[in-house]
Amino acid sequence: QVKFLEQVLREGYAHPGVQGIVMWAAWHPYGCYVMCLTDNSFKNLPVGDLVDKLIAEWKTHKTSPATDANGMVELDLAHGDYKLTVDHPSQTTAVSHTMTVDAGSAASEHIISVKT
């Protein structure tokens, strides 16, 4: 069941119309019926390990990519609001830029100019 759950969650998360995923996995003192996240000692079962893995994978992480020789960088971003800070050795201060990635802007380019 874990393999199929992962496929379903990945399909749902990848769809631009999905804004969130809520899973109901109630604990019962007499044990698990199906697809419980933990056992009665609250230790992860395989489904709980899967959910933890996907949360860690989908969570936004601070990153510091470098541009190529043309000053370009390509990022694959999940939908959300971002603050980008661009540092350049010739500048005394960094340039900040905010942007939103959503269904309407997911395939767009964002250009941040840094004057040297």
N, CA, C and O atoms as a printed pandas DataFrame, in Angstrom:
     atom_number atom_name residue_name chain_id  residue_number  x_coord  y_coord  z_coord
0              1         N          GLN        A               1    0.813   -1.197    0.000
1              2        CA          GLN        A               1    0.000    0.000    0.000
2              3         C          GLN        A               1    0.860    1.265    0.000
3              4         O          GLN        A               1    0.451    2.296   -0.534
4              5         N          VAL        A               2    2.045    1.185    0.596
5              6        CA          VAL        A               2    2.903    2.370    0.690
6              7         C          VAL        A               2    3.291    2.865   -0.699
7              8         O          VAL        A               2    3.282    4.069   -0.955
8              9         N          LYS        A               3    3.632    1.939   -1.597
9             10        CA          LYS        A               3    4.026    2.318   -2.958
10            11         C          LYS        A               3    2.892    3.076   -3.651
11            12         O          LYS        A               3    3.127    4.095   -4.301
12            13         N          PHE        A               4    1.664    2.577   -3.511
13            14        CA          PHE        A               4    0.530    3.219   -4.150
14            15         C          PHE        A               4    0.221    4.571   -3.503
15            16         O          PHE        A               4   -0.142    5.524   -4.192
16            17         N          LEU        A               5    0.364    4.648   -2.186
17            18        CA          LEU        A               5    0.147    5.922   -1.503
18            19         C          LEU        A               5    1.139    6.964   -1.998
19            20         O          LEU        A               5    0.771    8.117   -2.226
20            21         N          GLU        A               6    2.389    6.564   -2.163
21            22        CA          GLU        A               6    3.385    7.513   -2.664
22            23         C          GLU        A               6    3.005    8.013   -4.052
23            24         O          GLU        A               6    3.122    9.208   -4.327
24            25         N          GLN        A               7    2.555    7.128   -4.924
25            26        CA          GLN        A               7    2.138    7.536   -6.270
26            27         C          GLN        A               7    0.978    8.524   -6.205
27            28         O          GLN        A               7    0.983    9.535   -6.908
28            29         N          VAL        A               8   -0.011    8.239   -5.369
29            30        CA          VAL        A               8   -1.180    9.118   -5.238
30            31         C          VAL        A               8   -0.764   10.482   -4.694
31            32         O          VAL        A               8   -1.190   11.512   -5.216
32            33         N          LEU        A               9    0.065   10.498   -3.648
33            34        CA          LEU        A               9    0.494   11.770   -3.066
34            35         C          LEU        A               9    1.337   12.580   -4.050
35            36         O          LEU        A               9    1.187   13.799   -4.127
36            37         N          ARG        A              10    2.210   11.930   -4.794
37            38        CA          ARG        A              10    3.036   12.649   -5.777
38            39         C          ARG        A              10    2.178   13.227   -6.898
39            40         O          ARG        A              10    2.393   14.361   -7.326
40            41         N          GLU        A              11    1.209   12.452   -7.370
41            42        CA          GLU        A              11    0.303   12.953   -8.417
42            43         C          GLU        A              11   -0.477   14.163   -7.921
43            44         O          GLU        A              11   -0.588   15.170   -8.619
44            45         N          GLY        A              12   -1.012   14.055   -6.718
45            46        CA          GLY        A              12   -1.769   15.168   -6.156
46            47         C          GLY        A              12   -0.900   16.396   -5.950
47            48         O          GLY        A              12   -1.304   17.502   -6.308
48            49         N          TYR        A              13    0.274   16.224   -5.385
49            50        CA          TYR        A              13    1.173   17.351   -5.119
50            51         C          TYR        A              13    1.618   18.029   -6.404
51            52         O          TYR        A              13    1.834   19.241   -6.421
52            53         N          ALA        A              14    1.759   17.263   -7.483
53            54        CA          ALA        A              14    2.231   17.809   -8.753
54            55         C          ALA        A              14    1.156   18.595   -9.494
55            56         O          ALA        A              14    1.479   19.382  -10.384
56            57         N          HIS        A              15   -0.106   18.402   -9.148
57            58        CA          HIS        A              15   -1.186   19.069   -9.877
58            59         C          HIS        A              15   -1.280   20.531   -9.455
59            60         O          HIS        A              15   -1.348   20.817   -8.260
60            61         N          PRO        A              16   -1.287   21.476  -10.419
61            62        CA          PRO        A              16   -1.311   22.903  -10.063
62            63         C          PRO        A              16   -2.577   23.345   -9.321
63            64         O          PRO        A              16   -2.572   24.382   -8.659
64            65         N          GLY        A              17   -3.654   22.572   -9.426
65            66        CA          GLY        A              17   -4.879   22.938   -8.734
66            67         C          GLY        A              17   -4.897   22.538   -7.264
67            68         O          GLY        A              17   -5.768   22.973   -6.511
68            69         N          VAL        A              18   -3.940   21.714   -6.857
69            70        CA          VAL        A              18   -3.882   21.259   -5.467
70            71         C          VAL        A              18   -3.134   22.287   -4.639
71            72         O          VAL        A              18   -1.989   22.624   -4.940
72            73         N          GLN        A              19   -3.785   22.786   -3.593
73            74        CA          GLN        A              19   -3.167   23.793   -2.737
74            75         C          GLN        A              19   -2.670   23.211   -1.424
75            76         O          GLN        A              19   -1.972   23.894   -0.674
76            77         N          GLY        A              20   -3.011   21.987   -1.137
77            78        CA          GLY        A              20   -2.558   21.347    0.084
78            79         C          GLY        A              20   -3.083   19.928    0.149
79            80         O          GLY        A              20   -4.000   19.554   -0.581
80            81         N          ILE        A              21   -2.491   19.145    1.031
81            82        CA          ILE        A              21   -2.914   17.770    1.231
82            83         C          ILE        A              21   -3.120   17.564    2.725
83            84         O          ILE        A              21   -2.242   17.869    3.532
84            85         N          VAL        A              22   -4.287   17.044    3.083
85            86        CA          VAL        A              22   -4.580   16.728    4.478
86            87         C          VAL        A              22   -4.773   15.220    4.568
87            88         O          VAL        A              22   -5.544   14.633    3.808
88            89         N          MET        A              23   -4.063   14.604    5.505
89            90        CA          MET        A              23   -4.218   13.164    5.715
90            91         C          MET        A              23   -4.803   12.949    7.104
91            92         O          MET        A              23   -4.343   13.543    8.079
92            93         N          TRP        A              24   -5.805   12.109    7.185
93            94        CA          TRP        A              24   -6.385   11.758    8.465
94            95         C          TRP        A              24   -5.902   10.366    8.794
95            96         O          TRP        A              24   -6.234    9.403    8.103
96            97         N          ALA        A              25   -5.123   10.262    9.843
97            98        CA          ALA        A              25   -4.583    8.967   10.248
98            99         C          ALA        A              25   -4.757    8.844   11.753
99           100         O          ALA        A              25   -3.811    9.050   12.514
100          101         N          ALA        A              26   -5.946    8.514   12.171
101          102        CA          ALA        A              26   -6.270    8.481   13.592
102          103         C          ALA        A              26   -5.617    7.298   14.295
103          104         O          ALA        A              26   -5.483    6.212   13.730
104          105         N          TRP        A              27   -5.222    7.531   15.522
105          106        CA          TRP        A              27   -4.665    6.486   16.361
106          107         C          TRP        A              27   -5.805    5.788   17.098
107          108         O          TRP        A              27   -6.783    6.430   17.481
108          109         N          HIS        A              28   -5.682    4.489   17.294
109          110        CA          HIS        A              28   -6.688    3.739   18.034
110          111         C          HIS        A              28   -5.962    2.867   19.058
111          112         O          HIS        A              28   -4.976    2.218   18.706
112          113         N          PRO        A              29   -6.414    2.830   20.308
113          114        CA          PRO        A              29   -5.697    2.079   21.345
114          115         C          PRO        A              29   -5.625    0.576   21.088
115          116         O          PRO        A              29   -4.772   -0.103   21.660
116          117         N          TYR        A              30   -6.504    0.045   20.237
117          118        CA          TYR        A              30   -6.491   -1.385   19.960
118          119         C          TYR        A              30   -5.727   -1.735   18.687
119          120         O          TYR        A              30   -5.776   -2.873   18.222
120          121         N          GLY        A              31   -5.031   -0.770   18.132
121          122        CA          GLY        A              31   -4.193   -1.042   16.971
122          123         C          GLY        A              31   -4.700   -0.389   15.706
123          124         O          GLY        A              31   -5.753    0.249   15.675
124          125         N          CYS        A              32   -3.926   -0.570   14.686
125          126        CA          CYS        A              32   -4.155    0.076   13.395
126          127         C          CYS        A              32   -5.123   -0.745   12.546
127          128         O          CYS        A              32   -5.077   -1.975   12.549
128          129         N          TYR        A              33   -5.988   -0.060   11.828
129          130        CA          TYR        A              33   -6.867   -0.746   10.884
130          131         C          TYR        A              33   -6.171   -0.832    9.523
131          132         O          TYR        A              33   -5.865   -1.930    9.057
132          133         N          VAL        A              34   -5.921    0.302    8.886
133          134        CA          VAL        A              34   -5.175    0.343    7.623
134          135         C          VAL        A              34   -4.348    1.616    7.544
135          136         O          VAL        A              34   -4.762    2.677    8.010
136          137         N          MET        A              35   -3.215    1.490    6.968
137          138        CA          MET        A              35   -2.329    2.613    6.650
138          139         C          MET        A              35   -2.113    3.595    7.797
139          140         O          MET        A              35   -2.240    4.805    7.610
140          141         N          CYS        A              36   -1.798    3.099    8.941
141          142        CA          CYS        A              36   -1.481    3.972   10.069
142          143         C          CYS        A              36   -0.077    4.528    9.913
143          144         O          CYS        A              36    0.799    3.887    9.333
144          145         N          LEU        A              37    0.123    5.731   10.438
145          146        CA          LEU        A              37    1.436    6.364   10.382
146          147         C          LEU        A              37    2.375    5.790   11.438
147          148         O          LEU        A              37    3.579    5.676   11.210
148          149         N          THR        A              38    1.816    5.427   12.605
149          150        CA          THR        A              38    2.644    4.924   13.710
150          151         C          THR        A              38    2.003    3.693   14.340
151          152         O          THR        A              38    0.835    3.378   14.111
152          153         N          ASP        A              39    2.814    3.015   15.143
153          154        CA          ASP        A              39    2.271    1.912   15.937
154          155         C          ASP        A              39    1.758    2.487   17.263
155          156         O          ASP        A              39    1.735    3.705   17.438
156          157         N          ASN        A              40    1.352    1.632   18.185
157          158        CA          ASN        A              40    0.799    2.112   19.456
158          159         C          ASN        A              40    1.843    2.757   20.362
159          160         O          ASN        A              40    1.489    3.401   21.350
160          161         N          SER        A              41    3.122    2.592   20.039
161          162        CA          SER        A              41    4.191    3.276   20.785
162          163         C          SER        A              41    4.615    4.558   20.068
163          164         O          SER        A              41    5.602    5.193   20.441
164          165         N          PHE        A              42    3.860    4.927   19.039
165          166        CA          PHE        A              42    4.106    6.119   18.229
166          167         C          PHE        A              42    5.447    6.080   17.508
167          168         O          PHE        A              42    6.088    7.110   17.296
168          169         N          LYS        A              43    5.857    4.877   17.138
169          170        CA          LYS        A              43    7.038    4.701   16.281
170          171         C          LYS        A              43    6.528    4.550   14.858
171          172         O          LYS        A              43    5.537    3.866   14.604
172          173         N          ASN        A              44    7.230    5.206   13.930
173          174        CA          ASN        A              44    6.790    5.181   12.539
174          175         C          ASN        A              44    6.635    3.779   11.991
175          176         O          ASN        A              44    7.469    2.902   12.219
176          177         N          LEU        A              45    5.550    3.589   11.264
177          178        CA          LEU        A              45    5.345    2.422   10.424
178          179         C          LEU        A              45    5.775    2.834    9.016
179          180         O          LEU        A              45    6.101    4.002    8.807
180          181         N          PRO        A              46    5.787    1.924    8.046
181          182        CA          PRO        A              46    6.219    2.293    6.686
182          183         C          PRO        A              46    5.471    3.506    6.109
183          184         O          PRO        A              46    6.086    4.322    5.422
184          185         N          VAL        A              47    4.182    3.644    6.365
185          186        CA          VAL        A              47    3.434    4.802    5.864
186          187         C          VAL        A              47    3.946    6.083    6.517
187          188         O          VAL        A              47    4.077    7.110    5.851
188          189         N          GLY        A              48    4.233    6.028    7.803
189          190        CA          GLY        A              48    4.782    7.199    8.486
190          191         C          GLY        A              48    6.145    7.582    7.942
191          192         O          GLY        A              48    6.443    8.766    7.791
192          193         N          ASP        A              49    6.981    6.585    7.643
193          194        CA          ASP        A              49    8.284    6.857    7.028
194          195         C          ASP        A              49    8.116    7.533    5.672
195          196         O          ASP        A              49    8.845    8.468    5.342
196          197         N          LEU        A              50    7.147    7.053    4.887
197          198        CA          LEU        A              50    6.886    7.653    3.575
198          199         C          LEU        A              50    6.458    9.106    3.719
199          200         O          LEU        A              50    6.994    9.980    3.038
200          201         N          VAL        A              51    5.497    9.373    4.599
201          202        CA          VAL        A              51    5.003   10.735    4.784
202          203         C          VAL        A              51    6.139   11.649    5.251
203          204         O          VAL        A              51    6.264   12.768    4.753
204          205         N          ASP        A              52    6.956   11.202    6.184
205          206        CA          ASP        A              52    8.097   12.003    6.637
206          207         C          ASP        A              52    9.067   12.281    5.493
207          208         O          ASP        A              52    9.579   13.392    5.361
208          209         N          LYS        A              53    9.319   11.259    4.661
209          210        CA          LYS        A              53   10.234   11.416    3.517
210          211         C          LYS        A              53    9.701   12.473    2.549
211          212         O          LYS        A              53   10.457   13.330    2.092
212          213         N          LEU        A              54    8.404   12.417    2.235
213          214        CA          LEU        A              54    7.830   13.371    1.286
214          215         C          LEU        A              54    7.799   14.786    1.860
215          216         O          LEU        A              54    8.057   15.749    1.138
216          217         N          ILE        A              55    7.489   14.922    3.135
217          218        CA          ILE        A              55    7.503   16.254    3.765
218          219         C          ILE        A              55    8.908   16.844    3.672
219          220         O          ILE        A              55    9.061   18.016    3.329
220          221         N          ALA        A              56    9.925   16.055    3.971
221          222        CA          ALA        A              56   11.307   16.549    3.891
222          223         C          ALA        A              56   11.680   16.915    2.457
223          224         O          ALA        A              56   12.380   17.900    2.226
224          225         N          GLU        A              57   11.214   16.123    1.499
225          226        CA          GLU        A              57   11.520   16.383    0.088
226          227         C          GLU        A              57   10.827   17.642   -0.415
227          228         O          GLU        A              57   11.421   18.414   -1.167
228          229         N          TRP        A              58    9.583   17.858   -0.011
229          230        CA          TRP        A              58    8.792   18.968   -0.533
230          231         C          TRP        A              58    8.977   20.265    0.248
231          232         O          TRP        A              58    8.542   21.328   -0.196
232          233         N          LYS        A              59    9.599   20.181    1.371
233          234        CA          LYS        A              59    9.820   21.362    2.196
234          235         C          LYS        A              59   10.806   22.296    1.483
235          236         O          LYS        A              59   11.777   21.843    0.877
236          237         N          THR        A              60   10.546   23.574    1.563
237          238        CA          THR        A              60   11.487   24.500    0.939
238          239         C          THR        A              60   12.739   24.605    1.782
239          240         O          THR        A              60   12.682   24.647    3.011
240          241         N          HIS        A              61   13.849   24.647    1.113
241          242        CA          HIS        A              61   15.141   24.726    1.773
242          243         C          HIS        A              61   15.894   25.946    1.265
243          244         O          HIS        A              61   15.803   26.300    0.090
244          245         N          LYS        A              62   16.620   26.568    2.137
245          246        CA          LYS        A              62   17.464   27.672    1.740
246          247         C          LYS        A              62   18.549   27.113    0.827
247          248         O          LYS        A              62   19.142   26.075    1.122
248          249         N          THR        A              63   18.803   27.793   -0.267
249          250        CA          THR        A              63   19.807   27.327   -1.216
250          251         C          THR        A              63   20.632   28.512   -1.707
251          252         O          THR        A              63   20.184   29.657   -1.649
252          253         N          SER        A              64   21.804   28.237   -2.177
253          254        CA          SER        A              64   22.693   29.287   -2.686
254          255         C          SER        A              64   23.259   28.861   -4.040
255          256         O          SER        A              64   24.439   28.522   -4.134
256          257         N          PRO        A              65   22.432   28.872   -5.093
257          258        CA          PRO        A              65   22.939   28.471   -6.411
258          259         C          PRO        A              65   23.826   29.566   -7.000
259          260         O          PRO        A              65   23.688   30.742   -6.660
260          261         N          ALA        A              66   24.716   29.173   -7.867
261          262        CA          ALA        A              66   25.577   30.123   -8.566
262          263         C          ALA        A              66   25.130   30.207  -10.021
263          264         O          ALA        A              66   24.632   29.232  -10.584
264          265         N          THR        A              67   25.311   31.368  -10.616
265          266        CA          THR        A              67   24.942   31.545  -12.020
266          267         C          THR        A              67   26.011   30.946  -12.924
267          268         O          THR        A              67   27.136   30.683  -12.499
268          269         N          ASP        A              68   25.631   30.739  -14.178
269          270        CA          ASP        A              68   26.596   30.249  -15.156
270          271         C          ASP        A              68   27.389   31.430  -15.727
271          272         O          ASP        A              68   27.283   32.548  -15.223
272          273         N          ALA        A              69   28.163   31.191  -16.753
273          274        CA          ALA        A              69   29.011   32.230  -17.347
274          275         C          ALA        A              69   28.193   33.394  -17.921
275          276         O          ALA        A              69   28.710   34.500  -18.074
276          277         N          ASN        A              70   26.931   33.147  -18.234
277          278        CA          ASN        A              70   26.057   34.199  -18.774
278          279         C          ASN        A              70   25.237   34.889  -17.694
279          280         O          ASN        A              70   24.383   35.723  -17.995
280          281         N          GLY        A              71   25.493   34.547  -16.444
281          282        CA          GLY        A              71   24.747   35.152  -15.349
282          283         C          GLY        A              71   23.362   34.559  -15.157
283          284         O          GLY        A              71   22.500   35.194  -14.549
284          285         N          MET        A              72   23.133   33.352  -15.666
285          286        CA          MET        A              72   21.823   32.718  -15.590
286          287         C          MET        A              72   21.855   31.564  -14.594
287          288         O          MET        A              72   22.872   30.892  -14.426
288          289         N          VAL        A              73   20.721   31.353  -13.943
289          290        CA          VAL        A              73   20.552   30.178  -13.096
290          291         C          VAL        A              73   19.122   29.677  -13.298
291          292         O          VAL        A              73   18.189   30.473  -13.405
292          293         N          GLU        A              74   18.956   28.368  -13.348
293          294        CA          GLU        A              74   17.628   27.781  -13.507
294          295         C          GLU        A              74   17.270   27.060  -12.227
295          296         O          GLU        A              74   18.038   26.234  -11.734
296          297         N          LEU        A              75   16.090   27.378  -11.683
297          298        CA          LEU        A              75   15.623   26.766  -10.445
298          299         C          LEU        A              75   14.263   26.143  -10.687
299          300         O          LEU        A              75   13.431   26.718  -11.389
300          301         N          ASP        A              76   14.032   24.994  -10.121
301          302        CA          ASP        A              76   12.735   24.336  -10.175
302          303         C          ASP        A              76   12.068   24.609   -8.831
303          304         O          ASP        A              76   12.444   24.018   -7.819
304          305         N          LEU        A              77   11.076   25.505   -8.819
305          306        CA          LEU        A              77   10.469   25.957   -7.568
306          307         C          LEU        A              77    9.039   25.470   -7.434
307          308         O          LEU        A              77    8.279   25.466   -8.402
308          309         N          ALA        A              78    8.682   25.067   -6.243
309          310        CA          ALA        A              78    7.288   24.733   -5.937
310          311         C          ALA        A              78    6.483   26.025   -5.850
311          312         O          ALA        A              78    7.057   27.101   -5.677
312          313         N          HIS        A              79    5.180   25.931   -5.965
313          314        CA          HIS        A              79    4.342   27.113   -5.841
314          315         C          HIS        A              79    4.537   27.742   -4.464
315          316         O          HIS        A              79    4.618   27.045   -3.453
316          317         N          GLY        A              80    4.611   29.063   -4.445
317          318        CA          GLY        A              80    4.787   29.764   -3.180
318          319         C          GLY        A              80    5.406   31.130   -3.383
319          320         O          GLY        A              80    5.662   31.544   -4.514
320          321         N          ASP        A              81    5.645   31.828   -2.289
321          322        CA          ASP        A              81    6.263   33.147   -2.301
322          323         C          ASP        A              81    7.740   32.994   -1.961
323          324         O          ASP        A              81    8.104   32.245   -1.054
324          325         N          TYR        A              82    8.581   33.704   -2.691
325          326        CA          TYR        A              82   10.020   33.592   -2.515
326          327         C          TYR        A              82   10.653   34.965   -2.383
327          328         O          TYR        A              82   10.198   35.938   -2.984
328          329         N          LYS        A              83   11.707   35.025   -1.590
329          330        CA          LYS        A              83   12.556   36.211   -1.519
330          331         C          LYS        A              83   13.935   35.768   -1.974
331          332         O          LYS        A              83   14.551   34.890   -1.370
332          333         N          LEU        A              84   14.413   36.386   -3.046
333          334        CA          LEU        A              84   15.724   36.061   -3.581
334          335         C          LEU        A              84   16.678   37.197   -3.259
335          336         O          LEU        A              84   16.315   38.370   -3.352
336          337         N          THR        A              85   17.875   36.852   -2.887
337          338        CA          THR        A              85   18.907   37.844   -2.625
338          339         C          THR        A              85   20.080   37.532   -3.537
339          340         O          THR        A              85   20.604   36.417   -3.533
340          341         N          VAL        A              86   20.490   38.525   -4.323
341          342        CA          VAL        A              86   21.569   38.350   -5.281
342          343         C          VAL        A              86   22.777   39.132   -4.808
343          344         O          VAL        A              86   22.711   40.343   -4.597
344          345         N          ASP        A              87   23.888   38.416   -4.645
345          346        CA          ASP        A              87   25.160   39.039   -4.282
346          347         C          ASP        A              87   26.073   39.013   -5.500
347          348         O          ASP        A              87   26.108   38.034   -6.245
348          349         N          HIS        A              88   26.804   40.094   -5.690
349          350        CA          HIS        A              88   27.788   40.147   -6.769
350          351         C          HIS        A              88   29.052   40.761   -6.201
351          352         O          HIS        A              88   28.978   41.735   -5.451
352          353         N          PRO        A              89   30.218   40.212   -6.542
353          354        CA          PRO        A              89   31.466   40.715   -5.959
354          355         C          PRO        A              89   31.714   42.197   -6.219
355          356         O          PRO        A              89   32.419   42.847   -5.447
356          357         N          SER        A              90   31.149   42.738   -7.289
357          358        CA          SER        A              90   31.385   44.144   -7.601
358          359         C          SER        A              90   30.439   45.081   -6.846
359          360         O          SER        A              90   30.569   46.301   -6.944
360          361         N          GLN        A              91   29.497   44.520   -6.101
361          362        CA          GLN        A              91   28.500   45.324   -5.392
362          363         C          GLN        A              91   28.787   45.352   -3.894
363          364         O          GLN        A              91   29.247   44.367   -3.317
364          365         N          THR        A              92   28.508   46.502   -3.276
365          366        CA          THR        A              92   28.687   46.595   -1.825
366          367         C          THR        A              92   27.456   46.099   -1.083
367          368         O          THR        A              92   27.551   45.700    0.077
368          369         N          THR        A              93   26.298   46.121   -1.741
369          370        CA          THR        A              93   25.073   45.617   -1.118
370          371         C          THR        A              93   24.395   44.614   -2.051
371          372         O          THR        A              93   24.553   44.674   -3.271
372          373         N          ALA        A              94   23.663   43.722   -1.473
373          374        CA          ALA        A              94   22.943   42.708   -2.240
374          375         C          ALA        A              94   21.646   43.298   -2.783
375          376         O          ALA        A              94   21.115   44.267   -2.239
376          377         N          VAL        A              95   21.148   42.706   -3.854
377          378        CA          VAL        A              95   19.877   43.089   -4.457
378          379         C          VAL        A              95   18.846   42.047   -4.052
379          380         O          VAL        A              95   19.067   40.849   -4.233
380          381         N          SER        A              96   17.712   42.498   -3.500
381          382        CA          SER        A              96   16.643   41.576   -3.106
382          383         C          SER        A              96   15.487   41.678   -4.085
383          384         O          SER        A              96   15.211   42.738   -4.646
384          385         N          HIS        A              97   14.828   40.564   -4.273
385          386        CA          HIS        A              97   13.707   40.482   -5.211
386          387         C          HIS        A              97   12.703   39.490   -4.630
387          388         O          HIS        A              97   13.089   38.411   -4.181
388          389         N          THR        A              98   11.436   39.841   -4.635
389          390        CA          THR        A              98   10.406   38.898   -4.200
390          391         C          THR        A              98    9.595   38.469   -5.411
391          392         O          THR        A              98    9.419   39.231   -6.362
392          393         N          MET        A              99    9.111   37.251   -5.360
393          394        CA          MET        A              99    8.293   36.756   -6.462
394          395         C          MET        A              99    7.367   35.663   -5.959
395          396         O          MET        A              99    7.620   35.019   -4.941
396          397         N          THR        A             100    6.299   35.478   -6.696
397          398        CA          THR        A             100    5.336   34.427   -6.406
398          399         C          THR        A             100    5.335   33.452   -7.573
399          400         O          THR        A             100    5.254   33.856   -8.733
400          401         N          VAL        A             101    5.424   32.177   -7.260
401          402        CA          VAL        A             101    5.318   31.134   -8.274
402          403         C          VAL        A             101    3.970   30.460   -8.041
403          404         O          VAL        A             101    3.708   29.917   -6.967
404          405         N          ASP        A             102    3.124   30.503   -9.061
405          406        CA          ASP        A             102    1.810   29.862   -8.968
406          407         C          ASP        A             102    1.455   29.283  -10.330
407          408         O          ASP        A             102    2.291   29.266  -11.233
408          409         N          ALA        A             103    0.241   28.816  -10.483
409          410        CA          ALA        A             103   -0.159   28.173  -11.736
410          411         C          ALA        A             103   -0.001   29.112  -12.925
411          412         O          ALA        A             103    0.302   28.658  -14.029
412          413         N          GLY        A             104   -0.199   30.405  -12.721
413          414        CA          GLY        A             104   -0.084   31.367  -13.809
414          415         C          GLY        A             104    1.339   31.764  -14.138
415          416         O          GLY        A             104    1.593   32.275  -15.228
416          417         N          SER        A             105    2.270   31.547  -13.234
417          418        CA          SER        A             105    3.642   32.006  -13.461
418          419         C          SER        A             105    4.665   30.884  -13.433
419          420         O          SER        A             105    5.864   31.147  -13.523
420          421         N          ALA        A             106    4.229   29.660  -13.314
421          422        CA          ALA        A             106    5.160   28.546  -13.100
422          423         C          ALA        A             106    6.186   28.390  -14.216
423          424         O          ALA        A             106    7.308   27.958  -13.953
424          425         N          ALA        A             107    5.836   28.725  -15.438
425          426        CA          ALA        A             107    6.775   28.529  -16.537
426          427         C          ALA        A             107    7.435   29.835  -16.965
427          428         O          ALA        A             107    8.064   29.887  -18.022
428          429         N          SER        A             108    7.305   30.873  -16.178
429          430        CA          SER        A             108    7.825   32.168  -16.599
430          431         C          SER        A             108    9.272   32.374  -16.173
431          432         O          SER        A             108    9.807   31.650  -15.334
432          433         N          GLU        A             109    9.883   33.381  -16.776
433          434        CA          GLU        A             109   11.230   33.775  -16.418
434          435         C          GLU        A             109   11.166   34.977  -15.499
435          436         O          GLU        A             109   10.292   35.833  -15.639
436          437         N          HIS        A             110   12.075   35.037  -14.578
437          438        CA          HIS        A             110   12.212   36.196  -13.716
438          439         C          HIS        A             110   13.627   36.725  -13.909
439          440         O          HIS        A             110   14.597   35.987  -13.733
440          441         N          ILE        A             111   13.745   37.980  -14.264
441          442        CA          ILE        A             111   15.041   38.574  -14.503
442          443         C          ILE        A             111   15.344   39.551  -13.373
443          444         O          ILE        A             111   14.551   40.444  -13.076
444          445         N          ILE        A             112   16.488   39.367  -12.759
445          446        CA          ILE        A             112   16.940   40.271  -11.717
446          447         C          ILE        A             112   18.205   40.947  -12.217
447          448         O          ILE        A             112   19.204   40.278  -12.482
448          449         N          SER        A             113   18.172   42.252  -12.347
449          450        CA          SER        A             113   19.314   42.982  -12.876
450          451         C          SER        A             113   20.198   43.477  -11.735
451          452         O          SER        A             113   19.725   44.048  -10.753
452          453         N          VAL        A             114   21.475   43.242  -11.896
453          454        CA          VAL        A             114   22.472   43.742  -10.959
454          455         C          VAL        A             114   23.430   44.594  -11.781
455          456         O          VAL        A             114   24.167   44.072  -12.618
456          457         N          LYS        A             115   23.424   45.877  -11.550
457          458        CA          LYS        A             115   24.306   46.775  -12.330
458          459         C          LYS        A             115   25.699   46.754  -11.726
459          460         O          LYS        A             115   25.883   46.964  -10.528
460          461         N          THR        A             116   26.673   46.494  -12.588
461          462        CA          THR        A             116   28.058   46.456  -12.123
462          463         C          THR        A             116   28.797   47.707  -12.528
463          464         O          THR        A             116   29.980   47.852  -12.221
